[in-house]
Amino acid sequence: ARALESLGHSVERFPWRRYFDSGTAAQGSGNFSARLQNRLLLGPRFQTLNRERVALCRRVLPDVLLVRRGTHVTRATLEAMRAAAPSVVIVGTCNDDPFAPGQGRTGWRHFLKAVPEYDLDLAARHHNLDDFSRIGARRTELLRFWFVPERHRPIALGESDRQRFANDVVFVAHYEADKRIDYLNARVASGVAVKVYGPDYPPALRAPCLVGSLPVRALPG
């Protein structure tokens, strides 16, 4: 959005995370209900999100609608937005691989069904171009991973920082049941100093690979 604004375009942001925020975990059922709707992609919060998205499109009448990883956008919503702004160009970007083995269809079902409604589908992997075309994409192009210069840049470290963060390899990501844990274990076994960064989850919520057996220093933050 900032890059588009720097080029002189007017950008209207629509973050959907706020529709599933429900205070702290101590609030109990409300928080659980919000998280459940976010995971299953259904329920009143999900419906409100899509309804208000259409209302915003009707009010703004955008030239381009850019949807990043549209797991929370239904095909009916895209159809309604196009009806509200008939000249709009709808572009979808997806940095993940929804066709990969192990990807749950529940979380991708709205996105995959809506693929034919996008004027342009941008994929981060060459093989996904054919995947999107196979399920009815109008046009596909490759959009590689990027970096944000003002955020992703070399940082001068003091001596205390070097003592705290010194290592050979840093893994900053999330866990999935693929080969990444094997790669980390192999690096550790070969004597490489590895550090893993992520949220300091309670033990009951930690991924199995991070409980006890992994000889990697796991640091909160």
C-alpha positions as CSV (number, residue, x, y, z in Angstrom):
1,A,0.0,0.0,0.0
2,R,2.8,2.4,0.9
3,A,4.6,1.6,-2.4
4,L,1.4,2.4,-4.4
5,E,0.9,5.6,-2.5
6,S,4.5,6.6,-3.2
7,L,3.7,6.3,-6.9
8,G,0.8,8.8,-6.5
9,H,-2.1,6.3,-6.2
10,S,-4.9,6.6,-3.7
11,V,-5.2,3.4,-1.6
12,E,-8.1,2.3,0.6
13,R,-6.9,-0.4,3.1
14,F,-9.2,-3.2,4.3
15,P,-7.4,-5.4,6.9
16,W,-9.6,-8.2,8.0
17,R,-7.8,-9.4,11.1
18,R,-9.8,-6.9,13.2
19,Y,-13.0,-8.9,12.5
20,F,-11.6,-11.8,14.5
21,D,-10.0,-9.9,17.4
22,S,-11.8,-10.5,20.6
23,G,-9.7,-9.2,23.5
24,T,-7.6,-11.5,25.5
25,A,-7.7,-15.3,26.0
26,A,-8.9,-14.6,29.6
27,Q,-12.3,-13.5,28.1
28,G,-13.0,-17.1,27.3
29,S,-15.8,-18.2,24.9
30,G,-15.9,-14.9,22.9
31,N,-12.3,-15.3,22.0
32,F,-12.6,-18.9,21.2
33,S,-15.6,-18.2,19.0
34,A,-13.7,-15.6,17.0
35,R,-10.7,-17.9,16.5
36,L,-13.0,-20.7,15.5
37,Q,-14.7,-18.6,12.9
38,N,-11.4,-17.4,11.6
39,R,-10.1,-20.9,11.3
40,L,-13.3,-22.4,9.7
41,L,-14.0,-19.3,7.6
42,L,-17.7,-19.2,8.4
43,G,-20.0,-17.6,11.0
44,P,-21.3,-14.0,11.6
45,R,-17.9,-12.4,11.8
46,F,-16.9,-13.9,8.5
47,Q,-20.2,-12.8,6.9
48,T,-19.8,-9.3,8.2
49,L,-16.3,-9.1,6.8
50,N,-17.5,-10.0,3.3
51,R,-20.6,-7.8,3.5
52,E,-18.6,-4.7,4.6
53,R,-16.0,-5.4,1.9
54,V,-18.7,-5.1,-0.7
55,A,-20.0,-1.9,0.9
56,L,-16.6,-0.3,0.8
57,C,-16.2,-1.2,-2.8
58,R,-19.6,0.3,-3.6
59,R,-18.6,3.5,-1.8
60,V,-15.0,3.9,-3.2
61,L,-15.5,2.5,-6.7
62,P,-11.9,1.4,-7.1
63,D,-10.0,1.0,-10.4
64,V,-8.1,-2.0,-9.0
65,L,-9.0,-4.3,-6.2
66,L,-5.9,-6.1,-4.8
67,V,-6.6,-9.1,-2.6
68,R,-3.6,-10.6,-0.8
69,R,-4.0,-14.3,0.0
70,G,-7.8,-14.2,-0.3
71,T,-8.7,-17.1,2.0
72,H,-11.4,-14.8,3.6
73,V,-13.0,-13.7,0.3
74,T,-15.8,-15.6,-1.2
75,R,-16.6,-15.9,-4.9
76,A,-20.0,-14.3,-4.2
77,T,-18.2,-11.3,-2.6
78,L,-16.0,-10.8,-5.7
79,E,-19.0,-11.1,-7.9
80,A,-20.9,-8.5,-5.8
81,M,-17.9,-6.1,-5.8
82,R,-17.6,-6.4,-9.6
83,A,-21.3,-5.6,-9.9
84,A,-20.8,-2.6,-7.6
85,A,-17.8,-1.3,-9.7
86,P,-18.1,-2.8,-13.2
87,S,-14.8,-1.5,-14.5
88,V,-12.7,-2.7,-11.5
89,V,-9.8,-5.0,-12.2
90,I,-9.5,-7.7,-9.6
91,V,-6.0,-8.9,-8.8
92,G,-5.2,-11.7,-6.4
93,T,-1.8,-12.5,-4.9
94,C,-0.9,-15.7,-3.1
95,N,2.5,-16.2,-1.6
96,D,1.7,-19.7,-0.3
97,D,1.1,-22.9,-2.3
98,P,-2.6,-24.0,-1.8
99,F,-2.1,-27.1,-3.9
100,A,0.8,-28.5,-1.9
101,P,0.5,-31.9,-0.2
102,G,-0.7,-31.4,3.4
103,Q,-2.5,-28.2,2.7
104,G,-5.9,-28.4,4.3
105,R,-8.8,-27.7,1.8
106,T,-10.9,-26.1,4.6
107,G,-8.7,-23.0,4.8
108,W,-8.4,-22.7,1.0
109,R,-11.9,-23.6,-0.2
110,H,-13.2,-20.0,-0.7
111,F,-10.0,-18.9,-2.4
112,L,-9.8,-21.8,-4.8
113,K,-13.5,-21.5,-5.7
114,A,-13.0,-17.7,-6.4
115,V,-9.9,-18.1,-8.6
116,P,-11.9,-17.7,-11.9
117,E,-13.3,-14.4,-10.7
118,Y,-9.9,-12.7,-10.6
119,D,-8.8,-10.9,-13.7
120,L,-5.2,-11.7,-12.7
121,D,-3.8,-14.3,-10.3
122,L,-0.3,-13.7,-9.1
123,A,1.6,-16.8,-7.8
124,A,5.0,-17.0,-6.1
125,R,6.0,-20.3,-7.7
126,H,6.3,-21.3,-11.3
127,H,4.3,-24.6,-10.9
128,N,1.4,-22.8,-9.4
129,L,0.8,-20.9,-12.7
130,D,-0.4,-24.2,-14.2
131,D,-2.3,-25.0,-11.0
132,F,-4.3,-21.8,-11.2
133,S,-4.9,-22.1,-15.0
134,R,-6.2,-25.7,-14.4
135,I,-9.0,-24.5,-12.1
136,G,-10.1,-21.6,-14.3
137,A,-7.8,-18.6,-13.8
138,R,-8.3,-16.0,-16.5
139,R,-4.7,-14.9,-16.4
140,T,-1.7,-15.9,-14.3
141,E,1.7,-14.2,-13.7
142,L,4.7,-14.8,-11.4
143,L,5.2,-12.4,-8.5
144,R,8.3,-13.4,-6.6
145,F,8.9,-12.8,-2.9
146,W,10.0,-9.3,-2.1
147,F,11.5,-7.2,0.7
148,V,10.6,-3.8,2.2
149,P,13.8,-1.6,2.1
150,E,12.8,0.4,5.2
151,R,12.3,-2.7,7.3
152,H,14.6,-5.4,5.8
153,R,18.0,-3.8,6.0
154,P,21.4,-4.3,7.7
155,I,21.4,-3.2,11.3
156,A,24.5,-2.1,13.3
157,L,24.8,-4.4,16.4
158,G,26.4,-3.5,19.7
159,E,28.6,-6.0,21.6
160,S,25.7,-7.0,23.9
161,D,23.6,-7.7,20.8
162,R,26.3,-9.8,19.3
163,Q,26.7,-11.9,22.5
164,R,22.9,-12.4,22.6
165,F,22.2,-13.2,19.0
166,A,25.5,-14.7,17.7
167,N,24.8,-17.8,15.6
168,D,25.4,-19.4,12.2
169,V,21.8,-19.9,11.2
170,V,18.5,-18.2,12.3
171,F,15.1,-19.7,11.6
172,V,12.4,-17.1,11.8
173,A,9.1,-18.7,10.6
174,H,6.3,-21.0,11.7
175,Y,6.0,-24.8,12.0
176,E,4.4,-27.0,9.4
177,A,4.7,-30.8,9.1
178,D,7.1,-30.8,6.2
179,K,10.8,-31.2,6.0
180,R,11.9,-28.0,7.7
181,I,12.3,-29.7,11.1
182,D,14.6,-32.3,9.5
183,Y,16.7,-29.6,7.9
184,L,17.1,-27.9,11.2
185,N,18.0,-31.1,13.0
186,A,20.5,-31.9,10.3
187,R,22.2,-28.5,10.7
188,V,22.4,-28.9,14.5
189,A,23.8,-32.5,14.2
190,S,26.6,-31.1,11.9
191,G,27.6,-28.6,14.5
192,V,26.0,-25.5,13.1
193,A,24.8,-23.0,15.8
194,V,21.0,-22.6,15.1
195,K,18.5,-20.4,16.8
196,V,14.8,-20.5,16.5
197,Y,12.6,-17.4,17.1
198,G,8.9,-17.4,17.6
199,P,6.1,-16.7,20.1
200,D,6.5,-18.0,23.6
201,Y,3.5,-20.3,23.5
202,P,2.3,-22.2,26.6
203,P,3.6,-25.8,26.5
204,A,0.2,-27.2,25.6
205,L,0.1,-25.1,22.4
206,R,3.7,-25.7,21.2
207,A,4.3,-27.6,18.0
208,P,5.4,-31.2,18.7
209,C,8.8,-30.6,17.0
210,L,9.6,-27.9,19.6
211,V,8.8,-29.9,22.7
212,G,11.9,-31.5,24.2
213,S,13.4,-33.5,21.3
214,L,14.7,-30.7,19.1
215,P,18.3,-29.7,20.1
216,V,17.7,-26.1,19.0
217,R,17.8,-23.1,21.3
218,A,14.2,-21.7,21.2
219,L,14.0,-18.0,22.2
220,P,10.8,-16.0,22.8
221,G,10.3,-13.0,20.6
